[in-house]
Amino acid sequence: MLAQSFTRGRRGSPRSNVPCAATREAYNRTLAMAPAIDPAFLRDSELFENQPPEVIRAVLEQGQLVQFGPGDVVFRQGDEGERLFVVKSGVLEVLASPADGADQVPVAYLGTGEVLGELALLTGSPRSATVRSPERAELFTVEKAVFFDLMDVLPAFSRNLCLVLAKRLEATTLKVPRASGKQLQGNLKYFDLATVIQTLIGSHQTGGLVVNQDKHRVAEIFFFRGNIARAKFRQLVGDDAVFQLFQSQIEGEFSFTGRDVDEDEVQSEISMPAISLLMESVRLQDELPLLKAKLPDAGRVFRQKAAHLSWEDSDTIELAAAVWSRLKRGGSLDELQRDVPRSSYAIYNTVAKLLDTGQIE
């Protein structure tokens, strides 16, 4: 959904206030369509996947490829709809203005084979969001006049367009996957991780999101029909793995590959619905710096001071007991994060409470 986003600022990310000239320059880099171009990207698109070969050939002959660099704007919210776009490679970022009139924020990402701009062509309404290229993208574009010509002379194209729009309405109403096999990849310097995850939740995807740092896999999240079923981040699993992913400084590459999975094969390790997990992850991400300001020295060694652990919260007693036991021989926050398999927020919050109640020193 475009109405809600859990975005955070990205280090080194070009912002959306790119001059309109960026769009014109991108179009000036239009490449002539080569006759032998591989049509696979069109067949990956929900609009063209069921089209016969003659329709695919006709579309390729009437369209163009356009390259966009980091920060280039494809179109802006409020622009007239003059073109249909299909993502050939790369990822596009969708931005919308909040109701309070604040700056636009990322609300979704679109990957290979995904279509944008068709509704504005059909309804004549202005663009409902701004779309930009965070990193690099290559788009196949069809002019408005050509789009309507294709509808007039190719009945199969019109029928499939109606089918696609009907499926989108059904997906919105019944919350079923709009498309299987979604593909997303990019560098987290340019992309907002929360919005990537929100996009996969909102489009009810099934598949794996992988994060690599320095060519090593550090995190993996498995989605099933828009819910997070499993998660791993370094030595952590389950809810804490997702929490820690948001609490760590990750600047690596991410990729999502959709795939079909039978429900019988899915065993969930997550305790809450995906959107609740995402909201909680962002909340803890915001609160962790406050705890770190209270406990600025991660190398300071803490030890038990009280004779016995006193802890009233039954939901966190197991964590408190693990931290308490580890501090019997003394330990720092760095050591606790290494030895106790919980997120940084959970460790810091537990130590802060033990310190406030005089049970450690």
N, C-alpha and C positions, 0 to 999 in steps of 0.2 A: 504494500500500500504506500501511496505517496504522501499520506497525511501525517506520517510519523517517522521520525528518524532518531537514532541514538548516536549521531556522529560526534567525532572528536577531531581536533586539529591534527594534521599530518605533517611530519617533519619533512621539509624540502618539497612539499606539494604545491604545484602551481595552483593558484586560486581561480575562481570562476569569473573574475572581473577582467577577462581578456578582451581587448578592444574588438569591435565588430570586424576590423580589418583582418583579424586572425581567421575569421570564417572566409572572407573573400580570398585571402592568400591560400587557404586550404583548397578552395575550389579551383584556384589558378594552377594547382599542382595536379589537376585531373589528368589521368592517364587514358590513352586511347584503348578501347576494349580489344584485346587480341582474340582472333577467331578461335585459337586453340586453348582458351582459358578453361581451367578445370571447373566444372559447374558444381563441384561437391558442396561448396558453401551454400549454394541455393537449395540443394536437396536437403541440407541440414535445417533449412528454414521452415517453420510451420506453414508459411504462406505458399511455398513452392514444393514441399516435399512430395506431394501426390500428383504433381503436374506431369503430363506426358513429355517426352523428349522434345517435340516440336514447340511446345510452349516455352520450355527452358531456353531453347535456341533463340526464339523470338525475343524473349526478355533480355538475354545477354547482348543481342545485337542492338537493342534500343537503349541500353544503359551505359553507364560509365563507372570507372573506379576512381575514387577520391582518397587521397592520403591525408591524414591529420597527425600533427605532431603534438608534443606535450603542451597542454593548455589550450589547444585550438578548440573553438566553439563550433559545433555542428549547426545548431540553431538555438535561439533564445526564447524563453517564455514570452508569449505575446506575439511572436512573429507569425506571418501568414504561412500556411502550409503550401510549399511549392515543389517539394520533392518527397519521394519515398526512399527510405534507406534500408539496406540489409548489411549487417556486420560481416565482413569477409574475414577479418583477423583483428586481434586486439580486443580491448574492452572499452565501452563507453560509460560515462558517469551521468546519471540523471539527477538534476538539482531542481528544487522547487522552493518557493518563498513561503515561509510560515505565515499563519493567519495574522500574527502581530506585526507583519511588515519587516521583520528582521532580515539579515542577509540570507541568501539562498544556502541551503544545506543539501548534501547528498542524500538521496532517498532510495536509489537503486543502481544496479550495474547491469549492463547488457553485453552478452558475449557473442561468439561466432554463431551466425545463422539467425540471430534475432532481428526482428523487423521493427522499425519505428517510423512514425510519420503518416501511416495510412489513414488513421482516423481524421486527422486535420484535412487530408485531401478529400475524403468522402463527405465530411460535414461542413467544410469551409470555415470551421472555427479556428481561432488562433492556437498556436502551440501551447500546450498546458504546462510545459516544463522546459528548462534549459538542458541541453545535452552537450557534453564536452568530452574531449579525449584526455584523460589524465596522463597517459604515457604515449603510446602510439596506436593508431588504428587505421585500417583500410576499409572503406565502405563502398558498397555498390549502390548507386543512386539512379533513380528513374524520375524524369521530370513529370510534373502534374499532367500535362497534355498527353504524354506517352502512356502514363498510367491509365487514363480514361480510354485511350485508343485500345490498349490491351483488353480492357473490360468489354469494349464494344465488339472486337473482332475475335476474341478468344473466350468462348463461353466457359471453357474449363477453368480459366483463370478466375472469372467472376464467381463461379460455383464454389471454388476453393476458398476465395476470400470470404464469402458468406459463411462457410463452414468454420473457418478460423475465428471469425468474430463471434459466432454462436458458441464455440468451445470456450472462448475467453469469458463470455457471459456466464456460461455454466460453471467454469472454474471459480469465478468470483462468487457465485451464488452457493455452490456446493462445497467449495474449498477443496477441489481436486486438482492435481498437478496440471498446469497449462501445457507443459511440454517436458518430455523426458530427455535425458542426455544433454542438459545444459552444460556449457563449457565456459569457464572463467579462469583467467590467469593474469598475473601482473606483479609488480613490485610494491611492497607495502609503504614505500616512501611516497607513492602517488595515490594509494587507495586507502579508504577508511575501512578497517577490519569490521567494525560493528555493522556498517551498511552492507558489506559483502555478505555477512551472516544473515542480516535481516532480509536481503534479497532472496537468499536460498530458502529461508523460512517462508517468506511471503509467496513465493512461487511453488511451494510445496514440493521441493526437490528431494530426490533420493540419490545418494552418491557420497563421495568422499572429498573433503576439503583438506589439503595438505599444505603445510607451511615449512619451507626450507630456509635455513640460515647457514651461510658459508658452505653450501652444497650438502648440508646434513639436514635430514628431516628432524624437526623439533616438535611438530604438533600435527595431529590428525583428528578431524572431527567427521563422524559419519552421520549423515542425515537420512531419515526415512520419512517420506511424505511430509516434509517440512518440519519435522521434529528432530531434535538432536538425540540420537540413540546411544552413541558412544563418543568418548573424547579422551585423547591422550596428549599430554604436554610434558616432555622430558620424562621424569619419573612419576608424574601425577596422572591419575585417571579420574573419570567421572566429572562431577560438578567442579571440583577443584582444578581440574585441568583447564576447563574453560575460563574459570576465574583468573588463573595464573597467566593464561595467554593474554588477557587484557592488562594484567599488572606488570608485564615484562616489556622491555624495550626491544621490539622485534622489527628488523628492517630487511627481512629476507623476501623471498618470492613465495607467492601463494598460487595454488591451482585447484580448481574444482572440476571433477569429472562426474557427470551423471550416469547412472546405470540402473538397470532393472533388478530388483531384489524381491524375492518372495517374503511375505510377512513372517512365515514360519522360521526364516533364517535370522530374524532380527531379535537380539536380546539387549534390552535397554539397560544402561548403567547410569542413567541420568534421573534425578529425583523430581524434576519439575518440567513443565511445558517449556518449549524452546524460547518463546518470547519472554517468559518470566525469567528464564536463565540469562537471557541477553540483558534484560533490564537490571537484574541483580549484579551481573558482571560489570556493567557501566557504573552502578552505584558504588560498588567496592573499589573500582578504579579511581573514582573521585575521592573516596574517603581515605585511601591508603596514604597519600601524601601528608594528610593531617596527623596520622599515626607516626609516620616517619619524622615529622617535625617534632613530635613529642619524644621520640626515641631516636635521636639523630645519629648515635654511634652504634652501627650495626656490629662492631667488633667488641663492644663492652660485654664482659662476662657477668652473667647473673647466676645467683645461687639461692637455694632454698633458705628461707629465714624462719618460717613457721614450722611447727612440728608436724602438722598434717595439712593436707589440701582441703580448703573450704570453698565449695563451688555449688551454686544453687541452680544454674541453668542446665537442665537435663539434656537439652539438645547438643550442648557443647562440652559436656562433662568428659567424654572420651578424649577429646582433643586436649582439654586442660590437664587431664591425668598424664597424657603422653608428654606434654611440655614439662609438667611438674617432675615427672620421673627423670627426664633428660637433664633437668637442672640440679639434680641431686649431686652430680659430679661437676657442676658448673658448665655454662655454655653461653655463647653469644647468639644474637639473632641470626647471624650468618650460618652458624653451626646448626641452629634449630631448623632453619629453612632447608638445610641439607639433609638432616636426620629425621625430621618429622614430615611425613608425606601429606602436607596440606598447603594451601595457597599462602602467599606472603601476607595478605591481609589477615587471614586466620591466625597466623603465628604472631604477628605484631599486636593484634587486638587482644589475644590471650595474655601475652607478656605485659601489656599495658594494664590489664585488669588485675593481674597478680601483683604488679608493682603498686597500683593504687590501693589495694587492700592490705599492703604490707606483708605479703606472703613470700616475697623474694626481695633480694637486695643486690 
